[in-house]
Amino acid sequence: RICPGAGVSMGDQQLELSKTITVFLPLLILTQVFSAFLEHRYPWILNYVPEVGLVILIGILAGGILTLSKAAVNVEDFSPTVFFLGLLPPIIFHSGFHLKRHLFFSNLSSILTFACLGTLLSATIISLG
């Protein structure tokens, strides 16, 4: 079966998705474990670098290692489907799981204001353009 408009068979698409997830999911898990280790072993580091910054630095390091090792993952083959179905859900789950409730509820009015205005602005721009 051919995927509409893609020119690539559904089997090839699924194979690429599974290859990409096979490489990136262990990297995501390793990044989280290493970040937790650094937070536990060196808690003072979070005074200078937030957890997200630490994860980004570890990701840059892992990307450099993959580039130098000439791994079989081709960045040009990285599709939005892989990102939205394979990588984004664990990131959202992690963010929601580690959310501090008191900070969320103390900023709820600002969050809702930006969400509503952003949605309205986005809908307006898309409908006009």
N, C-alpha and C positions, 0 to 999 in steps of 0.2 A: 504494500500500500504506500502511496505517495502522500506526504503531508502537503496540504494545500499551499501553494505559493513558495514552498521552500526548495523544491527540486531535490530533496534528500529523502530517502525512504525512512519510514517510521522505525524500522529496526536499527538503521545506522544512527538515527537520532538517540534512541534509547541506549545504544552501545556507548556513544560519546558521553551521554549523561552519566552512565554508570562508571565510566573511566574517570570522569572529572570528580564525581562524588567520592570515588575510591581514593583519589589523591587528596582532595581538599578537606574531607571530613576528618581523617586522622590528623591533618595539620591543624584544624580548628580545635580538636580535642587536645592535642599536644600544647597548643597555645594557651588554652584555658588552664590546663594542669600546671604549665610552667608559670603562668601568671599567678595562680593561687600559691604556688611554691614561693615565688618571690614575695608575695604579700605576707605570707606566714613567716618566712625566714628573715626578711628585711622589711618590717612594717614602716620604717621611716621613709622608704622610697616613695610611698604614696603621698607624703607631704610635698614632694617635688613634681611627681608625675602622676596624673590620674590613671585609674585602671584602664580606661579606654586608650590612653596614650601608650601605656605599657603593652597592651595587646597589639596596637599598631606597630610599635617598634619590633615586637617579636615577629609579626607578620612580614615586615620588611626584611628582617634577618632570614626568615624561612624562604621568602621569595628570592633573596640573593643566593641562598644555598641551592635552591632549585635551578636558578639560572646558571650557576657555576657547574652544577652536576649535569647540565643538559638533559634534564628529565624529559619524559615523553609527553608532557602536558604543553600544548600549544596555546598561548594566550589568545591568538586570533580565533581559535575554536571555542572560546568561552562564550556561551550564549546567555541571553537574558533568562531563558527558561531554567538553566542550571542555577543561576543566582536566585531567582524568585522561588523556585520549588525546592532547591537543595540546600542553599546556604542561608537565605534570609530567615526562615522559620527558627533555626537554632539561635540566631542572633537576637531575634525579637523575644524568644523564650528566656534567654539569659538576661536580657535587659529587664524584662518584666519580673523575673524571679528575684533579682537583686535590687529591685526598686524599694527605696525607703518610703513607707507609707506617709509618714508625717510630712516629708518634703513634698510629696505628690499632692496631698490634700491642702497644704498651706499655699501651694501655687496653682490650685485648680482653676481659679478665676482667670489667671493669665493663660493657662493651657487652653481653656475653652475659648477664650477671646481669640488667640492666635489660630486655633483650629477652625473656628467659624469664619473668621475673616480670610484666612488662607484658602479655605474651601470656596468661599464666595468669589474671591479674586481669581482663583484658578478656573472656576466655572465660567466667569465672565470673560476671561481672556480666551479660553478655548471656544466659547460660543461665538465670540466676535471674529476670531481669527481663522 
